[in-house]
Amino acid sequence: MLLRINSFKFFISFPAVALVSIIVLSSVYTDYLLCLSAVIIHESGHLTTMILTGNIPEGVEIRAFEVKLLKRSRYNTSYLKDILIISSGPLINILISIIFNGINYKFAAINLFLGLFNLLPASNLDGGQLVFLILTGFINFEQASKAVDIITLIISFPVFFIGLIILFNSKYNFSILFIGLYLFLSFFIKKDKYL
């Protein structure tokens, strides 16, 4: 579903709507709201920094397991602004986890996990974007892109196998396995990954 307000685009995919419906109908509704709040905080960190640096996004895209601020090309901003924009999401999650540590441990833990997870140097995560940006200062665009893709593959395999071990030992905890699979599949997603 695509909604336009002037030139601002808001897109939400059908799988995202279906996932929300399933979660609302299940018993994990409270945990989902905590996770959703952490994601909103994360993206608000990016959005606030984008607005403060004069780089207003074109829109928001919500998919089943991803929220993306649609920003104009990276070439429209400076190197420092890009670093600030990319790092602001994970940093606000880590800050919120520190603030809420004594108040709501679960919310603090979710924010800490989300912030640290997004700092992993994998292609579709903020850490991968930071590594790509740093590498483009030394090597060309294609080489930097390939380097981050290789790092993504190197990270995804151990995470996936640790997830399998945890799943076999716990019989129900598939979260780390899912993260490893997500990291592996992010290698194949090429659509404007580094723009």
Secondary structure as the mmCIF struct_conf table of DSSP 4:
data_model
#
loop_
_struct_conf.conf_type_id
_struct_conf.id
_struct_conf.beg_label_comp_id
_struct_conf.beg_label_asym_id
_struct_conf.beg_label_seq_id
_struct_conf.end_label_comp_id
_struct_conf.end_label_asym_id
_struct_conf.end_label_seq_id
STRN STRN1 LEU A 2 ILE A 5
TURN_TY1_P TURN_TY1_P1 ASN A 6 SER A 7
STRN STRN2 PHE A 8 ILE A 12
HELX_RH_AL_P HELX_RH_AL_P1 PHE A 14 LEU A 25
BEND BEND1 SER A 26 SER A 27
HELX_RH_AL_P HELX_RH_AL_P2 TYR A 29 LEU A 52
TURN_TY1_P TURN_TY1_P2 THR A 53 GLY A 54
BEND BEND2 GLU A 58 GLU A 58
STRN STRN3 GLY A 59 ARG A 63
TURN_TY1_P TURN_TY1_P3 ALA A 64 PHE A 65
STRN STRN4 GLU A 66 LEU A 70
HELX_RH_3T_P HELX_RH_3T_P1 ARG A 74 ASN A 76
BEND BEND3 THR A 77 THR A 77
HELX_RH_AL_P HELX_RH_AL_P3 TYR A 79 PHE A 100
TURN_TY1_P TURN_TY1_P4 ASN A 101 ILE A 103
HELX_RH_AL_P HELX_RH_AL_P4 TYR A 105 ASN A 118
TURN_TY1_P TURN_TY1_P5 LEU A 119 LEU A 119
BEND BEND4 LEU A 120 LEU A 120
TURN_TY1_P TURN_TY1_P6 SER A 123 ASN A 124
BEND BEND5 LEU A 125 LEU A 125
HELX_RH_AL_P HELX_RH_AL_P5 ASP A 126 LEU A 135
TURN_TY1_P TURN_TY1_P7 THR A 136 PHE A 138
BEND BEND6 ILE A 139 ILE A 139
HELX_RH_AL_P HELX_RH_AL_P6 PHE A 141 SER A 170
BEND BEND7 LYS A 171 TYR A 172
HELX_RH_AL_P HELX_RH_AL_P7 SER A 175 SER A 186
TURN_TY1_P TURN_TY1_P8 PHE A 187 PHE A 188
TURN_TY1_P TURN_TY1_P9 LYS A 191 TYR A 194
#
